Amino acid sequence: MHCPVCGFEDTRVIDSRLIPGGQGIRRRRECPGCNERFTTLETAQWAYPRVVKRDGRREPFDEHKIRTGLLRALEKRPVPTEALEPIVMELLRWIRSLGEAEVSSRRIGEWLMDRLKTLDQVAYVRFASVYRDFQDVQDFRRAIEHLADPGEEVDAPTPRDPPSRTA
């Protein structure tokens, strides 16, 4: 590793420790050229599959989008933000375990809704309303009824024609 201060080509490790949770290693280094000390973090870098959207577009998997969607669903709910981390970590492990080059956004959304259903029912309905593009009260009613009878399959609402505008 090059020294970030003087650019010396070979620094030495003087201490290594696991990051809490065991997801990486913190290394304390010293440069023999300028005697500066600095810290490096070593973590695994994963290649995630591309996400296939409903309209057929493909985009890179974005962990930030997952966190943002979950945070919105849980906004002003009595669920600590820390409760999301295990869900996100489990999702990342699940996606990697698929071993596929592509995964549909539908599979990801359904997986997340399963987890939200047990975490917070209001967050589940909020997430489902955006994910499934609810158009009216009936769509909300079906989602709430699904909470009462989880054996019943709930499909995405059928697309509707936008209201016609008359000027």
C-alpha positions, 0 to 999 in steps of 0.5 A, spaced: 500 500 500 502 506 498 503 512 503 497 517 502 502 522 505 509 521 501 507 516 496 512 511 499 511 504 495 511 500 501 508 501 508 507 496 514 502 493 518 502 495 525 496 492 528 490 489 525 483 488 528 476 485 525 471 491 524 465 489 529 460 484 526 466 481 522 464 484 516 472 487 515 478 488 517 481 495 520 489 495 519 493 500 522 499 502 518 506 506 518 510 509 512 517 507 513 519 513 509 515 519 513 513 515 519 506 517 518 501 512 521 494 511 517 488 506 518 485 502 512 479 498 512 479 492 508 472 489 506 469 484 501 467 487 494 461 483 491 458 483 484 450 483 485 446 481 479 442 487 475 435 488 476 430 487 471 425 493 472 417 492 470 418 495 463 424 491 461 430 496 463 436 493 466 440 497 472 445 495 477 443 493 484 442 499 488 442 498 496 441 505 497 434 505 493 432 499 498 434 503 504 431 509 502 424 505 500 424 501 507 425 508 511 420 511 507 415 506 509 417 506 516 417 513 517 413 516 523 412 508 525 415 506 532 420 501 529 427 503 530 432 505 524 436 499 526 431 494 525 432 495 518 439 493 517 438 485 519 433 486 513 438 489 508 443 484 510 439 478 509 437 481 502 444 482 500 446 475 502 439 472 499 441 476 492 448 473 492 446 466 494 441 466 487 447 466 483 444 469 477 446 475 473 439 478 473 433 478 478 427 481 477 425 487 481 418 484 482 422 478 486 426 483 490 419 487 492 415 481 494 421 479 498 421 485 502 414 485 503 414 479 506 419 482 511 415 488 512 409 484 514 412 481 520 416 488 522 410 493 521 403 492 518 403 499 516 409 499 513 408 493 509 401 497 506 405 503 505 411 499 501 406 495 497 402 501 495 408 504 492 411 497 489 404 495 487 402 502 484 395 502 488 390 506 484 384 506 489 381 504 496 380 497 493 387 496 492 389 498 499 383 494 502 385 488 498 392 489 501 389 490 508 385 483 507 391 480 505 394 481 512 388 478 516 388 472 511 396 471 509 394 464 505 390 469 500 395 471 494 394 478 492 396 480 485 398 487 483 392 491 481 390 491 474 393 497 470 388 502 469 387 507 463 388 514 466 382 519 467 381 523 460 381 530 461 376 535 458 378 542 457 
